[in-house]
Amino acid sequence: MNENPFLESLLRWQLLAEKYVDRREFLKTHVKGALLLAVGSCGLIPSRLLAAPGIPDIGIARGAPGPATRAAIGLLGGIKAFVKPGNKVVIKPNMSFAYDPDAATNTHPEVVRELVALCKEAGALKIRVLDHTLHRGDPCIEGVRQACRIFNGDIVHALSNKDFYKAVHIPGGIKFKKTDVMKDVLDADALIAAPVAKTHSSTGVSLSMKGMMGLIWNRSIMHWRYDLSEAIVDLCTLLKPHLVVIDATNVLSTNGPGGPGKVLHMNTVIASRDMVAADAQAVHMFQWYGQRLEPRQVKHIRLAHERGLGRMDIQTLTKKKVEV
């Protein structure tokens, strides 16, 4: 295996910190879990934020992209738990590269098509599939656009004109405090993150949290003006998907985000209400750079957990699995 600078640095940190982190992390995550349950039981968390009894924190389905997408969401109570009649919905997949789905650089078109179908079944008034693509838009989105033509609507867009964005403050941002966000996203009743699972040269992995960068106008500033992982967490205090559906049917385990790299054919879809938990589960399940990593080793996942945006302590979360 070729050396990877990110992995080399990560493993050095792990060797230095391992004997200290495990005990602290155990105490911290279990205390947070207990507090969440206690506060929820006192009624301080609105009931709409708490899953119904029997609904897992994470749903995992194995199978072909479309059926696995439907099944994973079904484990969470179905799409109607997230999308109501008359809702305006934005679906955010990865669509930045003009490559075949087998390259695992973009979300599989059949995953996106199934999400659109589910939202229509739930009675959504308006559905938009959006990304601010890294490469020229039309070739990048063509695969998803073709998959969604069956719905006879102008659904899939690469928004490369600033007129489609609006300047906003990030109230929860510590350092990254303002940006321009797609107007459709700001107007949406439901935001669904639908990333493909892949590596990233700067952040280690690119999943739902990293994918929120595709909803803003100037993502490059997050790379050169700020610590990228910290800026991602700041952005995610503003852009919080109601539902995360991670396409791990094909996983780009090396040389992301654009490849070509080693692709793992995992035939898996992961769904959760919690973007941190979903990303953490994906990190835990697959190999990255030929290694097994833990969620705490990915900086933006660890920071998001520490700032209360979600939970990376997947060993304490409930999961359901199904094969289709």
N, C-alpha and C positions, 0 to 999 in steps of 0.2 A: 504493500500500500504506500502511495506517495505521502510524504509528510504534509500535514495541513496546519498552517500557522494558528488558526483558531483552536483546533483540537490540542495542539502542543501546549498552548498557553493555558487552556482549560484544565488539562490534566496536571500541569504544574501546580495550578491553584488548588486542585483537589488534593494532591499529595500533602500540601502544606496545611490544608484546613480540615481534612477528613476527620481526624480524631477529636476535633472540637465541634464541628458542625453537626454531626449526627445527634449528639445529646441535645444541643440547643434546638435543633430543628424538630426533634421529637416533642420536646416540651412546648415549643412555640405553636406548632401546628395542632397539637392536641388541645392546648388551652384555647386556641382560636375556635376550634370546632365546638368545644364545650360552651364557650361564650355565645356562639351563633345559636346553638340550640336553646340556651337559657334566655337570650334576648327574644328569640322568636316565640318562645312559649309565653313570654310576658306580653306579647302583642305589640312590641316596639318595632317590629318589622312588619310592613303591610302584608296581609295574607296573600295578595297576588304575587308577591315575590317568592313565596315558599311553594315548592312543588307539592302536588297532591300526594296523599299517602300512597305508598307503593310505586311511585314514580322515581326512577333512579336519577342520580346526578349525571350519569354518563350512559349513553346507549351505544352499543357496538354491534354492527351487523357485518356479516361476511357474505359476499356474493357479487353478482354483476352490478355495475355502477348504479343503474336506476333502481332496481329492486332493493339493493342494500341501503340506498338513500331513504327510500320510503320506510323500510323496516327500522332503521336506526331512529328516525323521527317518531315512528310509531311507539317505540319503547319509552319515549318521553311523554306519551299521551296524545301523539298525533299533531298534525300541523295546526289544527284548530285551537290548540293551547297557545299558539303564538300569533296566528293571523285570524282576524275577525272579519265578518262581512263588511264591505265598504272600506277596508284598510288600503292605504297606499304602502307598497312594499318595495324595498330595494334589496336586491340580492347582489352580493359582492364576491364574485369568484376571482381567481387569478386568470388573466387573459393577456399577459404582457408579451407573449412570444408566439410566433407563427409556426408552431411545431405540432406534430402529431401527438395525440393523447399519450401514446406509449413513451414519449420523452419525459413525461411527468413534470413539465414546466408550467403547464396550465391545468386548471380544473377540468376534469373530464366532461365533455359536453353532455353526456347522458345524466350526470349528476345534476347539472344545471337545469336540463329539461325537466327532470323529475321534480325539482324544487318549484319550477314555474307551474307545472301541472298541479302540484299540491296546493299552491297558493290560489290558483283558480278554483279548485275544488272547495277551498275555504271561503270563497266569495270575495276575494280581494278586488277592489275597484281598479287599482292601477298597479302594475308590476314593471319594474325596471331592473335590468341586469347591467351593472355599471362597473367600469374600471377606468383608471387613468393609466393607459398602457405605457410601458417603457419604450416599445417600438411603435412604428406607424400603426395606427389603430385598426384599419379595415382588415389587413391580413391576420392580425392577432385574434380578432374576435370572430372571424369567419366560421370557425368550427362550431362555436356556441350559437352563433346566429343561425346557421343552417339547422342545428338541432332544434331550435325554438321556432322555426318557420311554421310548424304545424299549428301554432296558436294564432296565426293570421293577425299579428300585431307587430308594431315597431317597438320591440322590447329591449334588444341588446345594443348597447352603445359604448363607445370609447370616447370619453369627454375630454377633448384636447383643446377646448376653447375656454378661456378664463371667464367668459360671460356666464358659463354654467356653474360658477363657484361664487360663494359669498364669504366675506371676511368675518371671522368670529373669534371671540376670546375663548381660551381654554381655562375655565375657572379652577379646575383641579390641577392645572399644570404647575410644576415647581420651577422649571426653567423654560420649557417650550410652552409659551403662553398665548400665542395667537397663530392663526393659519387661515387658509381659504378652503372651505368644505363645499362639496357638491350640494347645490340647492335641493336637489331631489332627496338627498339623505337627510338634510335638516327638516324637510317637510314630511318625511316618511313616518308612518305609524309603527312599522316593523322593519328592522334591519337584520338581514340574514347573512352571516359570513360563511362563505363556501370556498375556503382555500384548498389548494392541493398541498400535500405534505412534502416538503422539500428542504434541502439544506440551503444555507446562505453564508456567503463568505465573510460577512460582517457580523451577523448575529447568531451564527451557528445553525439556526433553523428558521424557516419562514412558514408560519401557520396563521391562525386567525388574528392574533394581535399585530404581528408584522404586516399582515395584509391590509390593515386599516390605512396604511400609508397610500394605498391606491384610491382613496376617496378624497384626497386633498390635492391642491394645485401644485404646490412647491414641496416635493418630498426631498429634493436634494439638500435643502437647508438642514434637514435633520441629520444628514451625514457629516456635514462640514462645520456647522456652527455648534452642535450639541454632541454630547455622548448619545449615540444612536439608541442604545437600549433604554436610557432614561427618557429620551424624547418619545419613544414608542409608548412607554407607560403613561407619560403625560397625555399623549394623544388619545389613549384608550380610556382616560377619565372622561373624555367627551364623546368618543365614538364607542358605544357599548352595544354589541349585537344582542338582539333578543334571543337569537338562536345561532349556534355554531354547528356547521356540518363540514367536517374535514374529510376531503377526498383522499383516502389512502389506498385506493384501488391500485395505483402505481405510486411508489414513493421514490423521489430522487434523493438518494442517500449520499451522493458525492457531487461536488462541482455545481452546486446550485448558486444562484437561482435559475441560471439560463442553460446549464448543461453544455454539451452532453456529459452525462455521468452515469454512475451505476444506478440502475432502476430496480427496485424490489417490487415484485408483483404480489401484492398483499391482499387484494380483493376485499378491502375493509373500508367501512365508513364509520366515523365517530361523530356522535351528536351530543350536544350539551347546551344547557342554558348559560353555562359559565365558561367564558372564553379562556380563562386561565386553566381551568380543569381540563377542557378539551385539548388545549395545547400540551399540557403536562402529560395527559394520557398518550398522546401521539409520540412525544419524546420517549416515554417509558416503553412503548410497545415495539419500536423498531430500532434498527441499527442506523447509526449516523457516522459517516466516515469510517465504517468498519468496526465501530465500537458501540457498546451500550452506554447510554448517558442517563442521568437522572434529571428530573425537571429543575432542581436547584442549581444545576450546572449551567443552565441557560439564563443569562443575566436578566433579560427583560421578564421572563417568567417569574424568577425569584423576586424581583422588585415589585411586580404587580401583586404577588401574593402578600408581600410585606406591607404594601399600601392598601390592602383590603379590597382589591378589584376582583378577586376570585381566589380559588384555592388550588394550590399545587400538591397538597397532601393527598394524592389520589388513593393511597392505601387506606384512608379512612372514609372515602366516599363510596356511595353505593353504585353498582354497575349492573347492567343487564346485557346479555349477549344473545345473538340469534344468528342462525345461518339461513340463507334464502336461496 
